[in-house]
Amino acid sequence: MDFTRIIEKSALSLLLVVLAVCQNVYSQETSDSNDITIGKTHKIESKILSEERTISVYLPIGYQDNELGYPVMYVLDGSFVTRLMAAVSTMEHLDGRGMVPQMIVIGIDAPNTRRDYFPTELEGRPGSGQADNFIKFLGEELKPWVENTYRTVPFDILYGASNSGLLTVYTYLTESDLFSAYIAASPSIGWCTEFILEKISEKFNDSAKVAPPIYMNYATDDIESIVLSAMPEFVSSLESNLPEKIRWEMEILENAGHVPFITFQNGLEFIFTGWKYPDNDLTLQGLEGLQNHYKYLEEKYRFPIRIPLGNLTDLGGDYFRDEKWSEAINVFKAYSSEYPTSERAVYYLAETFNRKGDIDSAKIYFEKTLEIDPNFTRAKEKLEQIRSSSE
């Protein structure tokens, strides 16, 4: 089976705009307001590394408004603002399209890449070859700190690029159970090709072994010495040794340069293949089909999942326009149950009762809307209309 495909893809213009905006506002002070930030940094004292490390943390939109747990994406070289912002903007963009779940994003600083990212000592690079120690830091110190500090679920992704992509591949081959999935952009296998090939053979000498999914890529105009030169033999070894049950992909991108910008999008879409509910199935399958889809995903990924509010709004809206009041009420009740702090969910429910002619129920839910948001103007107007007509 050929797991390598050559595809021409360009970064989404919208994503570029979001990235540019995020980069411009990140931790910068405006002339007439407070700082604008999208996350926080923390200092973690590492006994394993014998040093203090800086960690950047992005919490997804709505994190403070619920008690849900979230998957975590760990981004190596996270001290690079553009890389961290690319991860955040891509995740939120794909979540908005229903393609992936919202995630906590952890950026990991890189003060000593020579020491931390190379799995074997390299000639002319003193201090290199201590990747095992860094992986130990990830598993025994960083991940427990994140899981104890934030609401997480047992699903996490490790992302690395270039030299940290090499570290990501090495982690996959030696401690694959440490993370639930892996993404490696332009991994610099060429630094130690033979060493990595040996690790592939050792890892998968038993065809019954399983490992998490891994997405990798590189570009046709990538760096020859550390990427392109190693890829034919590296990919061939993967094709020969990886059991068929393991999901993996090596994508070759045309003229995308070293560390293709679109890696986060393609990698996340690969990991969460099948996450999005088909839009054309909404009214065909109804609320039950929607609920069954996300119940299946919960069983597959093993963490609680909320039905995206966009799906519930669209389905309820379709029923509302068709004047299928009972079906619309059931959907908006499910919406309110999934998002108990959403005033819009309760308002939609109230308006459906109102259009159905059940004025008493409409009044109750307009009042509940205002309990959540006393400034919801439309709910106030509707409630006044009901009260005036009953006098």
N, C-alpha and C positions, 0 to 999 in steps of 0.2 A: 504494500500500500504506500502511495506517495504522499507523505505528510508535508511536502514543500510546495508552495504555490507562489507564483510571481504575479503580483497585483499592483496596478497603479492606483494610488490613493492620495488625496491631498487633505490637509487638515481643514476642518470645517471653519468657514469664515466666522460663524457665530462664536465658536470656541476661541478663536484668536482674539476676538473683541473682548470676551469675558476674561481671558488671560491677561490682556493688556490692562484692563480696568483693575483687576485684582492686584496686578503687580504695582500699579501706580498708587493704590490706596493702602497697600500693606504697611502697617506700622508707620504711616506718615502723618504728621500733624497738619491739619488744615489751618488756614489763616484766621478763621473765626469760630472754631469749634474744637471739640475734644479730638483725641486721636481716633482714627478709623482703623480698626483691626479686624481680622477674620479668624484669629486664633491666639494662642498663648505659647510662650516658651517656658520650659521647666529645666531645672538643673538636677541631674541624677548622679549621685555618687556611686561609682562602680568599683566594687572590691576586686572583681575579676580583671578589669582593665587597669586598676590602680590609678583612676583619674575621674574627673567630673565630666559628664557628657550633657550636651544641650539637646533637648527634645522639643520639637514644635508639635502642637496639638490643634487640630481643626475638628470642631464638633459640628455635626450636620445640622442643617436648618430644622428647627423644631425640637432639638434635643432637650431643651430646658422645659418644654411644654408637655412632656410625657414621661413615663417610667419605663420605656422600652429599652431593650438592649440592642446594640448595633455591631455588625461586623467591623473589622479593623483592617485598614490597608497601611502597611509599614513601607515607607519610602526611604530608601538609602540615598545618601547625598541630599537629604532633606534640608540642609542648610542653604542649598541653592534655591533662592526664592522662586525662580521661574519653574523649577521642577516641582516644588511643592504646590505652587499655584496651578500648574497644569494638572496635577493629580486631583486637586479639589474641584476645579472648574469642570473637568471632564466627568467626574463622579456625579456632581450635581446636575450637569447637562443630561447625562444618560438616565439618571433617576427621574428627571422631569419628563422624559420620554417613556418611562416605564420599563427601561432596559436592564437596570441593575438596582439593587437596594441602596439606600443611603448608608454611608459608612463613616466611621471615625477615621481621620487620616493622621498618621504619626510620621513626622519628618525626623530623620535621624542624622545628626551632624556628622561631618567627616573630617576630623582634625588630623588623622593619620591614616590615609588610605593605603599607603605602602604596607603598613603593618597589618591593617584589618582586612583588606580585600584579597590579598594574594594567598592562595592555599599552600604554596611552596616557595621556598627561598629562591629569589631570582638573582642571577649574576649582575653585579653592578648596582643592586638596589639593597643596600644594607638595611636590616630591620624588617625586611619583607618575610612573608610566609607564616604569619600568625593568625590566619583566618579562623582556625578552629577555636581560638580563644574569643574572638569576636562573636562567633556563632553561639558560644557558651553564654556570653553577655546577653545576646538577644533572647535566648531561651530561659535563662535562669534569673535574669535581673529586669530587663526591659519589659518583656511580655507580662510577667507577674505584676510589675508596677502599673502598667496600663490597665490590666484587668481588675486590679484592686482600687484604682482611682476613678475609672469610668465604667458606665454600664455597657458591657460587651457581651457578645454571644460567641460560642466556640467556632467561629469561622474567621480566618484571617489570611491576608495576602502579603507576600513579600515581593517588592518591586526593586529592581536594580538596573543600572544602565552602564555600559562600557565596563570599567573595572569593577564597579559594584554589581554589574550584570554577571561578570565572572563569579563573584562571590555568591550571587543568587543561584546560578547553575550548580556551583560546588555544594551549596547548602542542600539543594534538591537531591544531589547524588549521594550525600553523606548523612543528612538529617532530614529527610523529606517529610517526616511526620511533624516537624516543628511548625509548619504552616499548612493551611488548607489548600493553597494554590500559589502559583509562582508566575511572575512576569519578568522577562529579561530582555532589555533592548540592547542591540549591538554588543552582546557579551564578548569580552576580549579574551576569547579562548586561546588566541595565538601566543599569549605569554607563556602558556604551559600546556600545549596541545596534547602531548603524549601522556602527561599526568592525568588530564581530564578523561582521555580515552580509557585509561586504565580504570578510573573510577566508574565509568559507565559499565564496563565489563564486570567489575566487582559487584556493583549495585544490582544488576539484572541477570546474574548468572542462573537465577531460578525464575523460569517463565511464569511461575505462579505469584510472584511478588507483585504488589500493587503500589502505586504512588499517586499523589495528588495530580491534578491537571497542571500543565505548564505551557505558557505561551512565550515564544521567543521570536525575535525578528532581527533583520539587518537590512542594509540598503545596498543596491548595486554599486553605489559610489562610496561605500563605507571605507574605513581605514584598512588598507591592504595588509599591513604587517601583523596586526593583532586581531583582525576580524575576518576579512575575506580569505586570507591564506589558510585559515583553519577550518572554514565552514564545510567544504566538501567532505572531508574526513570525519568531522564532528557529526554532521547530519547523517552520513552513511552509517556511522556507529550506532546512532540512536535508532535508525530504521532497522538495523540488524538485531539490536538487543532489547529494545523496549517491548514488553508484552502488548498484544493488541488491546487489552482491556484498559490500558493507560491512555488518557486523553492528552495529546500534546500537539503542538504546531510550531513549525518554523516558517515564518512568513518572510518573503523577500520583497522589498519595496523598491520600486523604480525611483532612482535619483532622490532619495529622501534624506541623504546625508547620515552622518554618524549620530546615533540615538534619534531615530525618527520621532517627530513630534506626536504623531498619531498613535504611538504605542499604547498609551493609557486607554484610549478608546477601543482599539482592536483587542487589547489584552483583556479588558473587563468584559467586553461582549463575548469573547471566547469562553471565559470562565463561567459567565452567567448565560450561556446559550439556552434559549427556551424560557428565559425569565419573563419576557414581555407577553402579555395576554393579547392574542390576535384581535385587533379592533373590529374586524368584520364579524366576530363571533359574539359580540356583546349582547345584542337582542336575540340572536339565534339561540344562544345557550342560556341567556338570562342570568339572574343572580346566582342560581345554583352552580352554573358553569363557572362563573367568576370565582366563587368561593372554593370550588373543587380544584381549580387551577392553583390557587395559592396554598391550599392545603397540601397539594402534591409537592410544591416547592418547599414547604416547611419540612416535609418528610425527607426530601432529597438533600437539603442543605442543613437540616437539623437545627434550625433556630426559628423563633416565632416571626411571622411576616404579616404585616398589615396590607390589606388590599389598597392599592394606590387610590387616593381620593379622586384623581382624574377619571379612573374607570367607573367609580361609583357615580360621579357627577354626570358623566356621559350617558351611562345606562339609565339612571333615573330621569335625566333630561329627555332621552328618547321616549320613555314611557309617558312622561308628562305631556310632550307634544302630541302623542297619539291618544291622549286622554285615557290611558290605561291606569286609572288612579290607584287601584289596589297594588299593582306591580310597582308603581312609582313609590308608594308609601313603604313597601317592604324594602326597597333599595335604600331610601333615605333613612329608614330606621337602622339599617345595617351601617350606613355611612355614619350616623350619629353614634352608634355603638363602637365603631372602629376609631372614631375621632371625637371623643366626648367633649373636648374643649372647642370644637368647631361651631361657631355661631351660624355659619352658612348651612351646615348640615341640618340643624334644627329649623332654620328659616325655610329651607326647601321643603321640609316636612310640613311646616305650617301652611305654606302656600299651596301645597298639594291638597291638603284637607280643605283649604279655603275654596279652591277651584272645584273640588268634588262636591262642595255644598255642606260639608260637616263643619259648621261654624264654631261649635263648642270646642272641638278638637283643635281647630285652627287657632282659636283664641289662646288655648293652653300653650301651644307651641310657639306662638309669637311672643308670649310672655316669657317662655323659657329662653328664647333667643335673646331677649333683653336682659335676662339674668346673666347670661354669658358676656354680652356686650351691650351695656346700657346706651351706647351711642349709635346703635345700628338704626340709622334713619329710616330705611324702608320698612323695617319691622314696626317701628313706632307709628308710621303712617298707616300701615295695614291694621294695626290694633285700634287706632283711633277710628278708622272707618267702620270696623266691626262694632265698636262701642256706640258710635253715633247711630248706626242703623238699627241697633237694638233698643234705643230709647223711644 
